[in-house]
């Protein structure tokens, strides 16, 4: 109780000071809020918060919104022009990230790239990620593993598409980071699952933990704005974060520690070997004196970050694209025809085919536009007072770019709520890309905090989509005339996972030889 009282008094003083400093400066429009706490009470009353925020944008007829949670201003931008102000013109000002309990927990104390505030640690890990992990040579070396994982997609006959898509992404990123699809069974320590085995309990727990992490990472927790109240765990996020990290540490740590021991032994013997996966790269990095560059926690944090950054957008985009296309058979047929023309039916589609699959890429672009997995980009923090779209943004503000509002903006898009892949293909289009340079919607973002894994993300998404389309003839379940496109009440995923009946459509040897 003492902590609560002290916090309220501190907030009251800060509120008075902030109000005085902002009196002569025009903040973006927003609800007036209550004295001291602002709109903090809505964090409890209006869940899911992202839907309440988008209702406010609509009701107030604005493309930029200001909310005050305690002493923190949260600025939401919802137009390409405002997004360009944040992510391009003022990129250096908004290059930091907020300090939150979830981000700190999931990053082992801000040891990875995407969640770290601006500073030396972020620069170090960003350099490791861009120059080592996501280098062109590493991408080429691991291409065969991505292809092998895609081969497993032609094994199914009845498909729960959400399960298949999420576990494809989970298997893929485990192969790239750890060099294997499966974790060892703790009950059978001397045995390993066959390489083509389906997801077992540990793999299911792993993917579930990654998606739970993502759902709580930037979720408007009360303690994000009043850190002194973390211990109260008023919204239960601390308990969830603890459970997630227990699962990830239990599964990741034995592999990481074994690999560190292996590379330490190699160093002592003066021996070297080629890095075979992302973990090898992280563990093997050394300075001019031959000492490891990264600590154990930095390796743990960066390994986890690569995983949770890879599983969500590809699986969600593919599920939504299939849902939309199953209701429009002409679109499905157009995509199949393109695959048959570019690739044929005598071999499986490969990564080198992707540049010529423009209609398939247009379908995924449209899924990214209309059905983002996350309602907002990860929050940016203003490192100094600045202006966005003519409005004052105080230092320390959290700035959110709305993926939903950008992609469904009627000023930018004709019939924005309709799924129309052809809108991304014009007579001048030679190559369709998944990136969006004009920020009319968000895929991989841009600027200092943009996703450095554009190439990897494109490959994972397109191979998942193309292999499923090429490998099977799809049909709706019995007694289902139309796929229900309703969103979940708590997030932007489909309310119900898609289940389809499928039949192989390629020569049998392409399935039997895998």
C-alpha angles and dihedrals in degrees: 000000000000090000091051093050092047091048093051091049091049091048091050091054092045091047092055092048093046093048091052093048093049097043095099096038126078113238119196114273119274145135113306094233128193127298113276098354097050109190094342092120090064089065085074101031103042106047128186084050096196092063091050090050092051091048088054091051089053097042093048092043093226138133093208126047135186122208124178119212106182106306095340123096113212112200118197119197121197110173133072090241093055091043090054089051090055103036101033116017095037097027093129092050094051097042097112134085130222124259106242135159094242095048091047093049097046093046097046090245100330095306098140133069112252099044100041121105115243112286145083095313092053091047091050096050094040089054091050091049098047100035101037116015098037098031119136092246092052091048091053093046093053096043091099091057091052090050092048091053091049088053089066090063092076093064101082135093105175112035134202091193096201092053093046095045096046094045092046087057091045093049091045096052093044088055091050096044103032102017095241140076099220140048120230114267105247089212092054105037095166095055135067126204115253110268093248096047119129121249112294129200094283094050091047090050090049096052091043090053092050093052092045088052091052093049091054101037100089101009105134096258114186091235090058086074101029104036092179088070096059091106092057091061090202094177098035094244094126092058092049093048091051092052092048093051092047089056095045093045092048091053101035105037100067090052094046095045092048090051093048089052091049094052092044089055091049091052093050091052092045091241132136138196135182118271108253101187143004093278091056089054093050094046096043098052110114139173129239090280093054094253121137113266096207128059123224092259092049090053092046092047097046093046091052092045093053088052100048091043092057108045105059114053099042095048094044095047093050093048092050093044091054092046092053095042095048087061090051108046092183089064092049090050092048090055092047091049091052091051092048091049098045100034107014126210100276096078139027121262113261135197092261088063094060098087090061097046095086098154092051089050090048089055091052092045088053091050090051090049100046101027112033115174093222121046092214140027113252106283121269122209122219108235092195140009111287145153129254120185090344094307129115116249112191123221111270095031118143109230121203125191109208113228090187096052094044095049095044098041109136091203089061104032132046110231090355096189093057122091105236115159091180090071086076093053120071132167088265095051112115100161125016113216128195091225120089111212095184093054093233083142134359126249110145097356120223144242129045091331096042118125110270091200099076094128094046092044091050092050095048094046097045096044091051092049098041097045093050092048095045097043102053149034106231129215134174120251116268114284092016111119100169133019110243107236095194116139123231114265092235103040143003098270122108110283091235128028115251118249120189140176111233137189125196112255101183130077111288095242090067089063100036096050094059 
